Amino acid sequence: MIEQVFNYSTTDDFAVEKLIFDDNINYIHMVFNKDEGLPEHFSNSNVYMTVLRGTLSIALGDQEVHRYPKGSILKIPVDIKMNVKNRDEETLELIVVKAPAPVK
């Protein structure tokens, strides 16, 4: 078989699944319920976030929180302070791609 196949969960429960971590990209599936999210951190690569469902609440750098509904794709540069949360009742589901893959 030439291709590699990766599967992600289809749960509504909290999830941060590191699906593909190679020299090219990091491909991460995330699911957050209300008031869940990531610890505040700085982006360690260019980050591309796709909102699959729900509404993403995100503060970048010193900006106020911005909200993005499903169907939104964000491009965030390297070395930006990020605060990612779900502030809504509906489950938030994201695909996060880091490219190029961060140097370990």
C-alpha positions in Angstrom: 0.0 0.0 0.0 1.5 3.3 -1.0 -0.7 5.6 1.1 -0.8 6.0 4.8 -4.2 6.2 6.4 -4.8 8.2 9.6 -8.1 8.2 11.5 -9.4 10.8 13.9 -12.1 10.4 16.6 -15.7 11.5 15.9 -16.5 12.1 19.6 -17.9 15.2 21.3 -15.5 14.6 24.2 -12.3 16.7 24.7 -9.6 15.6 22.3 -6.2 16.8 21.1 -5.1 14.1 18.6 -1.7 14.4 17.0 -2.5 12.6 13.8 0.5 13.4 11.6 3.8 14.6 13.0 6.6 14.3 10.4 9.3 16.5 8.9 6.8 18.3 6.7 3.7 19.1 8.8 2.0 18.6 12.1 -1.7 17.7 11.6 -3.8 17.9 14.8 -7.5 17.2 15.4 -9.0 19.1 18.4 -12.5 18.9 20.1 -13.4 21.3 22.9 -16.6 21.6 24.8 -17.7 24.8 26.5 -14.9 26.5 28.5 -12.3 24.0 27.2 -9.3 25.0 25.1 -5.5 25.1 25.1 -3.2 26.7 27.6 -1.9 30.1 26.4 1.2 29.6 24.3 3.2 31.0 21.4 2.9 29.5 17.9 6.0 27.5 17.1 5.4 27.5 13.3 2.9 28.9 10.8 -0.5 27.7 12.1 -3.5 27.0 9.9 -6.7 26.4 11.9 -9.9 25.1 10.2 -13.1 25.4 12.2 -15.1 22.3 11.4 -18.0 22.9 13.8 -18.9 25.3 16.5 -17.3 28.8 17.1 -13.7 29.4 17.8 -12.9 32.1 20.3 -9.2 33.1 20.0 -7.0 36.0 21.3 -3.8 36.5 19.3 -1.0 38.7 20.5 -2.5 41.7 22.4 -5.8 41.6 20.4 -9.2 41.2 21.9 -10.9 37.8 21.5 -12.2 37.3 18.0 -14.8 34.7 17.1 -14.8 32.5 14.0 -17.7 30.2 13.0 -17.5 26.8 11.3 -16.2 27.2 7.8 -13.5 29.7 8.8 -9.8 29.1 8.2 -7.2 31.1 10.1 -3.6 31.6 9.1 -1.5 32.6 12.2 2.3 33.4 11.9 5.0 31.9 14.0 5.8 33.4 17.4 2.3 34.8 18.1 0.8 34.5 21.6 -2.4 32.4 21.3 -5.3 31.8 23.6 -7.7 29.2 22.1 -11.0 28.5 23.8 -14.6 27.4 23.2 -16.8 29.9 25.0 -20.1 28.5 23.5 -22.5 25.7 24.2 -21.9 24.0 20.9 -18.9 21.6 20.6 -15.9 23.2 18.9 -14.0 21.0 16.4 -10.8 22.1 14.7 -8.1 20.8 12.4 -4.7 22.5 13.1 -1.9 22.3 10.6 1.6 23.5 11.4 3.8 24.0 8.4 6.6 23.7 8.2 6.7 21.3 11.0 8.3 22.9 14.1 11.9 22.0 14.7 12.1 19.7 17.7 
